[in-house]
Amino acid sequence: MITLYTTHCPRCKVLKAKLDSENIDYEVVEGEEAIREKGFVTTPLLEVDDKVLTFAEAMQWINTR
């Protein structure tokens, strides 16, 4: 399962566009409150099989999968 945590910031939009261009299925969690409830303080984050990736890690994961 893949989940994108986003507040629609510029990096969030880049990561979403990359996921879409690679035809990767994912769920979206939006809004600062929902993201804070998970204990996260920055966005975007990508959760892949219970591993949370930062923007840079997520882009690398997408590029090497």
SULZIFEN-V652137 format. One line per field, one symbol per residue. burial: I if it has 16 or more other ideal C-beta (glycine too) atoms within 10 Angstrom, else O. A space follows every 50 residues. Layout:
burial: ???
//
This chain:
burial: OOIIIIOOOOIIOOIIOOIOOOOOOOOOIOOOOOIOOOOIOOIIIIIIOO OOIOIOOIIOOIOOO
//
